[in-house]
Amino acid sequence: MHTQGFLQYLVTERRYSSHTIRAYRSDLDQFALYFSLQYEMTEITLATSVHIRSFVAWLIEHKTTSRSVNRKLTCLRSFYKYCIRQGILIKTPMSKVVSPRNSKRLPYFIEQQNMETLFHDIIFDDSFSGYRNKAILESFYGTGMRLSELQTLKIYDVDFDNQTLKVLGKRNKERIIPFGITMKKTILDYIQIKNESFENLEQSDFLFVNNKGNQLNSKSIYIIVRKYIDQITTIGKRSPHVLRHTFATHMLNEGAELNAIKEILGHSSLSSTQIYSHNTISRLKNIYKQAHPRA
């Protein structure tokens, strides 16, 4: 099928991450299923703008957020552009499809005092998993890296002398992120107990491993992060990405330049980073209301 060729193109030519490939495959499969059930047609290259607008209406009717709808439309636009380049189609059916407007939703983040509670008051087990879990949380909050970046981090990617680490981000772009002395100590403590725990086994190059010494998968990392965030906050989302938002928000609140945060986070454009400035403005408004006598 043409979809398989498209996904392979995203891997080899566009160098998309495995996470993005899974999302695109899921979006294509969902549209193909809708197209088949609704119109009894199995090849989505035969879809017209009418079919796709009908798909959008169905998604909205089933309470799909505008953000998710737009991601699915981005996937379909890329697919049909690929089909044109391959000579499968002459024109794209997306030209008459209008994307729904995204609601401006501020990213969830954890208050600074709650993060202090996490690292000073929450008890981490005096065991391999306890040291590892604390190192994972410190790494997310200390660098703002993505889940996929932390999962694929190798021991030799960490430069303890210069207190920097190298991560492989989206589109397989490498970047260097600085980290602080507290995170350095936490990771060194973890590596020591990791070496002691698996001294009789062939060591994995991955920094974060499971109880058998193998690379820790993304689901396990998510569960670990949620377990500890649950203890310090009741915000709507409690995921590794919330710690990335928290890192950026706290950096900005403490005076870091937006461009510097952009480089650390690995954003391709400043517009992706600017959403954190809204959190800062909200914080300033709260301070104003609390402090000004005529607020």
JOVENLIN-V162611 format. One record per pair of residues at least 4 apart in sequence whose ideal C-beta (glycine too) atoms are under 8 Angstrom apart, sorted by the first residue. I is the first residue (numbers start at 0). J is the second residue. D is the distance in Angstrom with one decimal. If there is no record, write none. Layout:
I_J_D ; I_J_D
This chain:
0_4_7.6 ; 0_42_7.9 ; 1_5_6.2 ; 1_42_7.8 ; 1_43_8.0 ; 1_44_5.8 ; 1_78_8.0 ; 1_82_6.3 ; 1_85_7.7 ; 1_87_6.0 ; 2_6_6.4 ; 2_24_7.8 ; 2_27_5.0 ; 2_31_7.3 ; 2_43_7.2 ; 2_78_7.0 ; 3_7_6.4 ; 4_8_6.3 ; 4_81_7.9 ; 4_85_7.3 ; 5_9_6.7 ; 5_27_7.7 ; 5_77_7.7 ; 5_78_5.3 ; 5_81_4.8 ; 5_82_7.7 ; 6_10_6.8 ; 6_20_6.0 ; 6_23_6.5 ; 6_24_5.9 ; 6_27_7.8 ; 7_11_6.1 ; 8_12_5.1 ; 8_13_6.8 ; 8_81_6.0 ; 9_13_4.8 ; 9_15_4.4 ; 9_19_7.4 ; 9_20_5.9 ; 9_23_6.5 ; 9_77_7.8 ; 10_14_7.3 ; 10_15_6.5 ; 10_20_6.2 ; 13_170_7.4 ; 14_170_5.3 ; 14_171_4.6 ; 15_19_4.3 ; 15_20_5.6 ; 15_23_7.5 ; 15_169_7.9 ; 15_170_7.1 ; 16_20_7.0 ; 16_147_5.9 ; 16_169_5.8 ; 16_170_7.7 ; 16_171_7.8 ; 17_21_6.4 ; 17_147_7.4 ; 18_22_6.6 ; 18_147_5.5 ; 19_23_6.2 ; 19_169_7.5 ; 20_24_6.2 ; 21_25_6.3 ; 22_26_6.4 ; 22_70_7.1 ; 22_74_7.5 ; 23_27_6.3 ; 23_74_4.9 ; 23_77_7.5 ; 24_28_6.2 ; 25_29_6.3 ; 26_30_6.6 ; 26_70_7.0 ; 26_71_4.5 ; 26_74_4.2 ; 26_75_7.4 ; 27_31_6.1 ; 27_43_7.3 ; 27_74_6.4 ; 27_75_7.8 ; 27_78_6.5 ; 28_32_6.3 ; 29_33_6.4 ; 29_71_7.2 ; 30_34_6.0 ; 30_43_6.1 ; 30_46_7.9 ; 30_51_7.9 ; 30_54_5.9 ; 30_71_7.1 ; 30_75_6.5 ; 31_35_6.2 ; 31_41_7.5 ; 31_43_5.3 ; 32_36_6.2 ; 33_37_5.6 ; 33_54_5.4 ; 33_57_6.4 ; 34_38_5.7 ; 34_40_5.7 ; 34_41_7.7 ; 34_43_5.5 ; 34_46_6.0 ; 34_50_6.3 ; 34_54_7.5 ; 35_39_6.8 ; 35_40_6.6 ; 35_41_5.5 ; 37_50_7.9 ; 37_53_7.0 ; 37_57_7.8 ; 38_50_6.3 ; 40_45_5.7 ; 40_46_7.7 ; 43_78_7.8 ; 44_82_5.8 ; 44_87_5.8 ; 44_88_6.1 ; 46_50_4.3 ; 46_51_6.0 ; 46_92_5.5 ; 47_51_7.3 ; 47_92_5.1 ; 48_52_6.1 ; 48_92_4.8 ; 48_93_7.1 ; 48_94_6.9 ; 48_95_4.0 ; 48_96_5.5 ; 49_53_6.4 ; 50_54_6.6 ; 50_92_7.3 ; 51_55_6.6 ; 51_72_7.8 ; 51_75_6.6 ; 51_92_5.9 ; 51_93_6.8 ; 51_96_5.0 ; 52_56_6.5 ; 52_95_7.6 ; 52_96_5.8 ; 53_57_6.4 ; 54_58_6.5 ; 55_59_6.4 ; 55_68_6.1 ; 55_72_7.2 ; 55_96_7.0 ; 55_99_7.2 ; 56_60_6.1 ; 57_61_6.4 ; 58_63_4.0 ; 58_67_7.5 ; 58_68_5.1 ; 58_71_7.0 ; 59_63_6.3 ; 59_65_8.0 ; 59_68_6.6 ; 59_99_6.9 ; 63_67_5.0 ; 63_68_5.5 ; 64_68_7.0 ; 64_102_7.9 ; 65_69_6.2 ; 65_99_4.3 ; 65_100_6.4 ; 65_101_5.1 ; 65_102_6.2 ; 66_70_6.6 ; 66_101_5.5 ; 66_102_7.7 ; 66_104_7.7 ; 67_71_6.6 ; 68_72_6.4 ; 68_98_7.4 ; 68_99_5.5 ; 69_73_6.3 ; 69_98_5.0 ; 69_99_6.7 ; 69_101_6.2 ; 70_74_6.7 ; 71_75_6.6 ; 72_76_6.3 ; 72_93_7.3 ; 72_96_6.6 ; 72_98_5.4 ; 73_77_6.5 ; 74_78_6.4 ; 75_79_6.3 ; 75_93_6.2 ; 76_80_6.3 ; 76_91_7.2 ; 76_93_4.9 ; 77_81_6.4 ; 78_82_6.6 ; 79_83_6.7 ; 79_88_6.4 ; 79_91_4.1 ; 79_92_6.3 ; 79_93_5.6 ; 80_84_6.6 ; 80_91_6.5 ; 81_85_6.2 ; 82_87_4.1 ; 82_88_4.3 ; 82_91_7.8 ; 83_87_7.4 ; 83_88_5.2 ; 83_89_7.1 ; 83_90_7.1 ; 83_91_6.3 ; 90_94_7.1 ; 92_96_7.4 ; 103_277_7.8 ; 105_274_7.0 ; 105_277_5.4 ; 105_278_6.1 ; 105_281_7.3 ; 106_241_7.9 ; 106_244_4.1 ; 106_248_7.6 ; 106_274_6.1 ; 106_275_7.1 ; 106_278_7.2 ; 107_234_5.1 ; 107_235_6.1 ; 107_236_4.5 ; 107_241_5.1 ; 107_244_6.1 ; 108_234_7.9 ; 108_241_6.5 ; 108_244_4.4 ; 108_245_4.4 ; 108_247_7.9 ; 108_248_4.4 ; 108_249_7.7 ; 108_278_6.4 ; 109_113_5.0 ; 109_114_5.6 ; 109_228_7.0 ; 109_231_6.9 ; 109_232_5.4 ; 109_234_6.8 ; 109_241_6.5 ; 109_242_7.4 ; 109_245_4.7 ; 110_114_7.4 ; 110_232_7.4 ; 111_115_6.6 ; 111_249_5.7 ; 111_252_7.6 ; 112_116_6.6 ; 113_117_6.6 ; 113_231_4.5 ; 113_232_5.2 ; 114_118_6.8 ; 114_140_6.3 ; 114_231_7.5 ; 114_245_6.7 ; 114_249_7.5 ; 115_119_5.7 ; 116_120_4.8 ; 116_121_6.7 ; 116_231_5.2 ; 117_121_5.3 ; 117_136_6.8 ; 117_227_6.2 ; 117_228_7.8 ; 117_230_7.5 ; 117_231_5.0 ; 118_133_7.7 ; 118_136_7.6 ; 118_137_7.3 ; 121_227_6.3 ; 121_230_5.7 ; 121_231_6.9 ; 123_129_4.2 ; 123_130_7.1 ; 123_132_6.1 ; 123_133_4.5 ; 124_128_6.2 ; 124_129_3.1 ; 124_132_7.9 ; 125_129_5.9 ; 126_130_7.2 ; 126_192_7.9 ; 127_131_6.1 ; 127_192_5.4 ; 127_193_6.7 ; 127_196_4.6 ; 127_210_7.0 ; 128_132_6.0 ; 128_210_6.6 ; 129_133_6.6 ; 130_134_6.4 ; 130_188_5.8 ; 130_189_4.4 ; 130_192_4.8 ; 130_193_7.7 ; 131_135_6.4 ; 131_189_5.5 ; 131_193_7.2 ; 131_207_6.3 ; 131_208_7.7 ; 132_136_6.6 ; 132_223_5.2 ; 132_226_7.9 ; 132_227_7.0 ; 133_137_6.1 ; 133_185_5.8 ; 133_189_7.3 ; 134_138_6.1 ; 134_185_5.1 ; 134_186_5.1 ; 134_188_7.6 ; 134_189_3.9 ; 134_207_7.4 ; 135_139_6.6 ; 135_149_6.9 ; 135_207_6.1 ; 135_220_6.5 ; 135_223_6.0 ; 135_224_7.0 ; 136_140_6.2 ; 136_223_7.9 ; 136_224_6.8 ; 136_227_6.0 ; 136_242_7.2 ; 137_141_5.3 ; 137_181_7.0 ; 137_182_4.7 ; 137_185_4.5 ; 137_186_7.2 ; 138_142_6.0 ; 138_144_6.7 ; 138_149_5.9 ; 138_152_7.8 ; 138_178_7.7 ; 138_182_6.6 ; 138_186_7.1 ; 139_143_7.6 ; 139_144_6.6 ; 139_149_6.6 ; 139_224_6.9 ; 139_239_5.6 ; 139_242_3.8 ; 139_243_6.7 ; 139_246_7.3 ; 140_242_5.2 ; 140_245_6.3 ; 140_246_5.7 ; 141_178_4.9 ; 141_179_6.0 ; 141_181_7.4 ; 141_182_3.9 ; 141_246_7.4 ; 142_164_6.9 ; 142_166_7.8 ; 142_176_4.6 ; 142_177_8.0 ; 142_178_5.6 ; 142_182_7.6 ; 142_246_7.0 ; 142_263_7.2 ; 143_176_7.5 ; 143_242_7.8 ; 143_243_4.9 ; 143_246_3.6 ; 143_247_5.8 ; 143_250_7.7 ; 143_260_7.8 ; 143_263_5.8 ; 143_264_5.3 ; 144_148_4.2 ; 144_149_5.3 ; 144_152_7.9 ; 144_166_5.5 ; 144_176_6.6 ; 144_243_7.1 ; 145_149_7.1 ; 145_166_8.0 ; 145_168_6.9 ; 145_169_8.0 ; 145_239_7.6 ; 145_240_7.4 ; 145_243_6.5 ; 145_265_7.8 ; 146_150_6.2 ; 146_217_5.7 ; 146_220_6.0 ; 146_221_7.0 ; 146_238_8.0 ; 146_239_4.3 ; 146_240_7.0 ; 147_151_6.4 ; 147_217_7.0 ; 148_152_6.7 ; 148_166_4.2 ; 148_167_6.5 ; 148_168_6.0 ; 149_166_8.0 ; 149_207_6.7 ; 149_220_6.7 ; 149_239_7.3 ; 150_207_7.1 ; 150_214_7.2 ; 150_215_6.5 ; 150_216_7.2 ; 150_217_5.5 ; 150_220_6.1 ; 151_166_8.0 ; 151_167_6.0 ; 151_205_7.4 ; 152_156_5.4 ; 152_157_7.4 ; 152_164_6.9 ; 152_166_6.5 ; 152_205_7.1 ; 152_206_4.6 ; 152_207_6.8 ; 153_204_4.7 ; 153_205_6.1 ; 153_206_6.3 ; 154_190_7.2 ; 154_204_6.1 ; 154_205_7.5 ; 154_206_5.2 ; 155_204_7.1 ; 156_164_5.5 ; 156_165_4.5 ; 156_166_7.0 ; 156_206_7.3 ; 157_164_4.7 ; 157_186_6.7 ; 157_206_6.7 ; 158_162_7.2 ; 158_163_4.9 ; 158_164_6.7 ; 158_165_7.7 ; 159_183_6.0 ; 159_186_7.9 ; 159_187_6.9 ; 162_177_6.0 ; 162_178_5.5 ; 162_179_7.0 ; 162_180_7.2 ; 162_183_5.8 ; 163_175_5.1 ; 163_176_6.5 ; 163_177_5.3 ; 163_178_7.0 ; 164_175_7.4 ; 164_176_5.6 ; 164_178_6.3 ; 165_173_5.9 ; 165_174_7.4 ; 165_175_5.7 ; 165_176_7.9 ; 166_173_7.1 ; 166_174_6.1 ; 166_176_6.2 ; 166_265_7.5 ; 167_171_6.0 ; 167_172_7.5 ; 167_173_5.8 ; 168_172_5.0 ; 168_173_7.3 ; 168_174_5.9 ; 168_265_4.2 ; 169_265_6.8 ; 169_267_7.8 ; 172_265_6.8 ; 174_262_7.3 ; 174_263_7.9 ; 174_265_5.2 ; 176_263_5.7 ; 177_263_7.8 ; 178_182_4.5 ; 178_183_6.6 ; 179_183_7.0 ; 180_184_6.5 ; 181_185_6.4 ; 182_186_6.2 ; 183_187_6.3 ; 184_188_6.3 ; 185_189_6.5 ; 186_190_6.2 ; 186_206_7.7 ; 187_191_6.5 ; 188_192_6.8 ; 189_193_6.0 ; 190_194_6.3 ; 190_206_7.9 ; 191_195_6.6 ; 192_196_6.0 ; 193_197_6.4 ; 193_208_7.0 ; 194_198_6.1 ; 194_202_7.5 ; 196_212_7.7 ; 197_202_6.3 ; 197_203_8.0 ; 197_208_7.7 ; 197_212_4.4 ; 200_212_5.1 ; 202_212_7.4 ; 203_208_5.3 ; 203_212_5.6 ; 203_213_6.2 ; 203_214_6.3 ; 205_213_7.9 ; 205_214_4.3 ; 205_215_7.3 ; 207_214_7.6 ; 207_215_4.6 ; 207_220_7.3 ; 208_212_5.2 ; 208_213_5.8 ; 208_214_6.2 ; 208_215_5.7 ; 209_213_5.5 ; 209_214_7.6 ; 209_215_5.2 ; 209_216_7.7 ; 209_219_6.5 ; 215_219_5.2 ; 215_220_5.8 ; 216_220_7.3 ; 217_221_6.3 ; 218_222_6.5 ; 219_223_6.4 ; 220_224_6.4 ; 220_239_6.3 ; 221_225_6.2 ; 221_238_6.3 ; 221_239_6.3 ; 222_226_6.3 ; 223_227_7.1 ; 224_228_6.0 ; 224_237_7.3 ; 224_238_6.4 ; 224_239_4.9 ; 224_242_6.7 ; 225_229_6.0 ; 225_237_4.9 ; 225_238_6.7 ; 226_230_7.6 ; 227_231_7.2 ; 228_232_6.1 ; 228_237_4.0 ; 228_238_7.9 ; 228_241_6.8 ; 228_242_7.8 ; 229_237_6.0 ; 232_237_7.1 ; 234_241_7.2 ; 236_240_7.7 ; 236_241_5.4 ; 237_241_6.1 ; 238_242_7.9 ; 239_243_6.9 ; 240_244_6.5 ; 241_245_6.2 ; 242_246_6.4 ; 243_247_6.7 ; 243_264_7.2 ; 244_248_6.0 ; 244_275_7.4 ; 245_249_6.1 ; 246_250_6.3 ; 247_251_6.3 ; 247_260_5.4 ; 247_264_6.2 ; 247_272_7.1 ; 247_275_4.7 ; 248_252_6.2 ; 248_275_5.4 ; 248_278_4.8 ; 248_279_7.3 ; 249_253_6.3 ; 250_255_4.0 ; 250_259_8.0 ; 250_260_5.4 ; 250_263_7.8 ; 251_255_5.8 ; 251_257_7.0 ; 251_260_6.3 ; 251_275_5.1 ; 251_276_6.6 ; 251_278_7.3 ; 251_279_5.2 ; 252_278_7.8 ; 252_279_5.8 ; 252_282_6.2 ; 255_259_5.5 ; 255_260_5.6 ; 256_260_7.1 ; 257_261_6.3 ; 257_269_6.6 ; 257_272_5.6 ; 257_273_6.7 ; 257_275_7.7 ; 257_276_6.7 ; 258_262_6.7 ; 258_269_6.8 ; 259_263_6.5 ; 260_264_6.0 ; 260_272_5.6 ; 260_275_7.0 ; 261_266_4.8 ; 261_268_8.0 ; 261_269_5.5 ; 261_271_7.5 ; 261_272_4.3 ; 264_271_7.8 ; 264_272_6.4 ; 266_271_4.1 ; 266_272_5.1 ; 267_271_7.0 ; 269_273_6.1 ; 273_277_7.9 ; 274_278_7.9 ; 275_279_6.9 ; 276_280_6.4 ; 277_281_6.4 ; 278_282_6.4 ; 279_283_6.4 ; 280_284_6.4 ; 281_285_6.6 ; 282_286_6.5 ; 283_287_6.2 ; 284_288_6.4 ; 285_289_6.3 ; 286_290_5.8 ; 287_291_5.3 ; 287_294_5.6 ; 288_294_4.5 ; 289_294_7.6 ; 290_294_7.4
